[in-house]
Amino acid sequence: MDPATLIGFGVSVVALIVFMTLEGVSPTTLIFLPAIILVIVATFGAAMASQTMADLKKMPAWFKMAVLPAKVPPPTDQIQILVTLAEKARKEGLLALEAQVKAIEDPFLKRGLQMGIDGTDPEELRDVLESEISAKKAEDKVAAKFMNAMGGYAPTIGILGCIVGLMNVMGNLNSPETLGPMVSAAFIATLWGVMAANFWFLPMGAKILRVSELQAAQMELLVEGIAEIQAGTSPRAVRQKLNALIPPSELAKAAA
């Protein structure tokens, strides 16, 4: 689990509360149930309307991807696994990897190696694995678009709440003593709309895309490693080629 998203949420909310306190505004004014219901529920509904029913069934997984994404292991760890497999394949042949494949936890790596062991044509193997990567990226993009859509709807729905609140103000102009609290309540909906979009929904969409990029890059690394193992490349050459595919900072961190 990568807690960066939750930490970011917390930092943003704390910054807002500190700002409100320094400005002399009580943070408890944020707890205004009508505004919260309108912004969160209506934003969610508007975003739902932009999806298909098949997509909506995936929403729990989307929110988990955004808030508690799977931790992507360091690429150097995957390289070490591939080099170890390359050493065994070089000495004993691809069929010798059959027992080790069963112990591999990464399903993508397991499938790729099994295809190689089964004698799949190298070009066909690469095409199949790259197609799987493309399909995953496309699916993750749909999840990110849903979060970004919520980020786009929330401020406008907040303004809608503000307009409704101001309508209430205009209907009570004969009671000047009540106008101040009414105007304040009207603008809280706008605050919630902007806050929900920029503190939560848009960062969640960006997080899904970032994790998807990291996972896709690692899968591409595995494709190259599997191809080299299938070709019988020496372990040293496998390591050198795969090291060239990862950022220098990762290599430096692993060497430290």
Buried (B, 14 or more C-beta within 10 A) or exposed (E): EBEEBEEBBEEBBEEBEEEBEEEEEEEEBBEBEBBBEBBBEBBBEBBBEEBEEEBEEBBEEBBEBBBEBEEBEBBBEBBBBBBEBBBBBBEEEBEBBEEBBEEBEBEBBBBBBBBBBEEBEEEEBBEBBEEBBEEBBEBBBBBBBBBBBBBBBBBBBBBBBBEBBBEBBEEEEEEEEEEEEBBEBBBBBBBBBBBBBBBBBBBBBBBBBBBBEBBBBBBBBBBBBBBBBBEEBEBEEBBEBBBEBBEEEBBEEBEE
